[in-house]
Amino acid sequence: MGASSAFTVEVPLGRAEVADVPEHGQYEEQGCTLSRGTTPVVEDDRAVRELLQLLLDDEGHRTLVAPDGRKALQLAAQESAPSLVIADYNLPNGFNGLEVIASLRKQLQHENPGDGPDR
């Protein structure tokens, strides 16, 4: 079996009476603009890839999923510039996550948000 990654995010719990955070779906009512666009997810772990797609689609993004960098570049060639790129670092078939993001930027001639600058 290959290596995998695990991530943990710890945040302090806040008190509801202090936080002035809109509930899900209330952003537009309060004058906030959420940018939702095309979001490629490049992840070789099928379960993680599908989970991210469900999450992003549920939030109104148009999600493109690819198991590796080559497939991501093929999909991107048929699409407009993404608003965000989510890429696993350890990918099969010749590209790591940073290389995928840099290649997408070069191919699309667009500074898409991603995990780090061109290297």
C-alpha positions in Angstrom: 0.0 0.0 0.0 1.1 3.5 -0.6 1.7 6.3 1.9 -1.2 8.5 2.9 -1.6 11.8 4.6 -3.7 12.9 7.6 -4.6 16.4 8.6 -5.9 17.8 11.7 -7.2 21.4 12.3 -7.7 22.6 15.8 -9.6 25.7 16.5 -10.9 27.1 19.8 -14.6 26.9 20.3 -16.4 30.3 20.3 -19.5 31.4 22.1 -22.5 31.7 19.8 -23.5 35.1 21.4 -20.2 36.6 20.5 -19.9 35.3 16.9 -21.8 37.3 14.3 -21.6 34.6 11.6 -24.4 34.2 9.1 -26.0 30.8 9.0 -25.7 28.7 5.9 -27.5 30.3 3.0 -27.7 33.8 4.6 -24.6 35.3 3.1 -26.4 36.9 0.1 -29.1 38.3 2.4 -26.4 40.1 4.4 -24.8 41.7 1.3 -21.8 39.3 1.2 -20.7 38.1 -2.2 -19.4 34.6 -2.4 -17.3 33.7 -5.4 -18.2 30.3 -6.7 -16.7 29.0 -9.9 -14.9 26.1 -11.4 -12.8 24.3 -8.9 -10.5 21.4 -10.1 -9.8 18.9 -7.4 -6.7 16.8 -8.1 -6.5 13.9 -5.7 -5.5 10.3 -6.3 -7.4 8.9 -3.4 -10.9 8.2 -4.8 -12.8 8.5 -1.5 -11.2 11.8 -0.7 -11.7 13.1 -4.2 -15.4 12.1 -4.1 -15.9 13.6 -0.7 -14.3 16.9 -1.8 -16.5 17.0 -4.9 -19.7 16.4 -2.8 -18.7 19.2 -0.4 -17.8 21.7 -3.1 -20.8 20.9 -5.3 -23.1 21.3 -2.3 -21.7 24.8 -1.8 -22.5 25.7 -5.4 -19.1 25.2 -7.0 -18.7 23.5 -10.4 -16.2 20.8 -9.4 -13.9 19.0 -11.9 -12.1 16.0 -10.4 -9.0 14.3 -11.6 -6.9 11.5 -10.2 -3.6 13.0 -11.5 -2.0 16.0 -13.1 -2.3 14.8 -16.6 -6.0 14.3 -16.4 -6.4 17.7 -14.6 -4.6 19.4 -17.5 -6.8 17.6 -20.1 -10.0 18.8 -18.2 -8.7 22.3 -17.8 -8.1 22.6 -21.6 -11.8 22.3 -22.1 -12.8 24.8 -19.3 -12.5 28.5 -18.4 -10.0 29.5 -15.8 -10.7 28.0 -12.4 -11.4 30.2 -9.3 -9.5 27.8 -7.1 -7.4 24.6 -7.5 -7.2 22.0 -4.8 -4.4 19.6 -5.4 -2.8 16.8 -3.3 0.9 17.1 -3.2 1.7 13.4 -3.7 0.2 12.5 -7.1 0.9 9.6 -9.5 2.1 9.8 -13.1 4.7 12.5 -13.1 3.3 15.6 -11.4 3.1 16.7 -7.8 0.4 19.1 -6.6 2.6 22.2 -7.0 3.6 21.2 -10.5 0.0 20.7 -11.5 -0.9 24.2 -10.2 2.1 25.8 -12.1 1.2 23.9 -15.3 -2.4 25.0 -15.0 -1.3 28.6 -14.6 0.9 28.3 -17.7 -1.6 26.4 -19.8 -4.5 28.8 -19.0 -2.3 31.9 -18.7 -4.2 32.7 -15.5 -3.0 33.2 -11.9 -5.5 30.8 -10.4 -5.4 30.5 -6.6 -3.7 27.4 -5.5 -1.3 26.0 -2.9 1.7 28.3 -3.3 3.4 30.3 -6.1 5.0 28.9 -9.2 8.3 27.1 -8.4 
